[in-house]
Amino acid sequence: MNPPLEYKRVFFGRTRTTQVKCPKCNLWQFKAEECDVCGLLFKEYTKKRPTEYRSEPPSWRDYIPLKVREFVLQRDEYICQYCGIHCYESYIQDRKAVVLDHITPWCGGGRSDPENLITSCRECNAIKHDKVFESMEEARDFILKLKHDSSSIS
C-alpha cells in the first residue's frame, strides 16, 4: 500500500495551482501526473487533504484585462517588439514566457491600455525593467546591445 500523497494549494493572484510532494524524492513540484525528477507516477497514490494553503498577493499584471492582453498579443503577432523573436510557441507552452511590457513604465504613471502595452519576451522585459526611453528605437537599441554583450561573454 502506497502512502498518501501530500499536496498544497497555491494561489498566485487569481490563478490557483497545486503543488505535489513526490514521496520518493521528497521534492515539491507543480506537475501533478508524475515526478519531474524521478518519473514516479502519482496516479497510484491517494491524495490526502492539502497540507498548506498559500496565497501570493495579486500583482499589477493580474489587473490587465484578458481582452486587452489578447488584443495586444494578437496585434503584435506574438513577436517581441524589442528583439523580434516569435513567441507564439513559448506562449502556448507557458503563458508567463511572454509578457506585456509598458512602454511608459507602470511605476512611472504608464497606463495599462493597448497604446502603452507591447509584446515582449521575458529576457527583454527584464533588461528594460522600469527604464524610460525617448523612443522605441532607443529602447530596442539599448536592449539588443545588452543582449549581444551578455551572449558574447558566455
N, C-alpha and C positions, 0 to 999 in steps of 0.2 A: 504494500500500500504506500503510495507516494504521499509525502507531507503536503499540507495545504500551501497554496501559492500566495505569497504576500504581494500586495499591490497598494498603491496610493493614488488618490485623485489630485491632479494639479490643475489649477485654473490660471491661465495667463490672460488677464483681462476677461474677455468674453469666451475665449477658447478653452474648452475642457479637454484635458488629456489624461491618460492613465499611465503610470509607471509600474513596471512589474519587476520583482526581485527574483533573479534566477537562483534556485536552490543549490545548483551545482557550483556556479562561480561566485555567488553572493554579490552580484552587481545589479544596480538599478538601471533600467533602460525603458525606452518608450515603446519599442516593438512588442506586441502582445502575443504573437503566434509562436515565436521561437527566439532563443537567445542569440544575440548578435555575435557573442564571443565563442561559446562552445557549441551552439546549434541545438541545444536541448529543446524539444517540443513541449510547449506549455499546455497543450490540449489534454495531456494525460493527467494533469494536476487539477484539483478542485480549488476554486478561489475562496479565500476566507474574507471576512469584512475588511475594508480598507484600513490600513494601519495608520494612515495620516491623511488629512485634507490640507493642502497647501494652496494659498491664493497669492498670485502676483498682482499688484495693482495695475489697472489698465494704463497703457502708455498713450501718448498723443496719436500713435499710429492706429489705435483702436477707434479713434474718432473720425477717421476719414471714411465717409460712407462707401459702402461696397460699390454702388453705381458709379461714383466718382473714380474710385480705384480702377474698376474695369474699363471705364471710358478712357482714362489716361493710358493704361497699358495697351489698349487696342489702338488708340490714336498714334502712339509711338511704335506700334507693331512689335512690342516686347523687345525692343532694341535699346540697349544702354545708350543714352544720349551723350555720354562722355567718351566712351572707348569704342562704341559701335558694335559690341558683341551682341549676338542674338540670344536672348534669354528665355525663349519660349519653353524649350525642353527643361531648363532648370526650374522654371515656374511650375511646370506640370509635376515634376518630381518633388519639389519643396517650395511652397508658395512664399516662404520667407527668404528665398535665394534672390528674389527680385524685389526691389523696394521702390517706393516713390520718394523722390527727393524734392525738397522745397528749394526752388531757385533762390528766393529770399528766405533765409532760414526761419524756421518756426520760432526759435528763441529771439530772433530779431524782428518779430512782428509779421513775418510772412504768413499768409493765409493758406488754408488747405482747400483751395479751389483749383480747378483744372488749369487755369492760366499760370499758376505758380508751381505746379507739380510736373515732374518729368519722370520717366522710367530710368532706373539706374541699377547697375549690378551692385552687389554688396561691397565689393572692393572699392569701386569708385566712390560710392556714398561714404565709406569710411574715410577715404582720403580727403574728400571735400569737407566733411564734418559740418561745422557751422560757419565756414568762411564765406565772406561776401565778396562777389566779383562784379566788375563793371559790366561784363557781358558773358554770354555763354561760351564764346570763343576763348576768352581769358580763363574761364574755369576749366574748359576742356584742355587747353594747353598746360595748365598747372597740373592737372590730374595725370595726363599722359606722360608728362616729364617725370613725375614721381613714380608712376608705374614702370616706366622704362628704366629709371635709375635703380629701383628695387629689383627688377628682373635681371639686370646686368651684374648685380652683386652676387646673386645666388647661383 
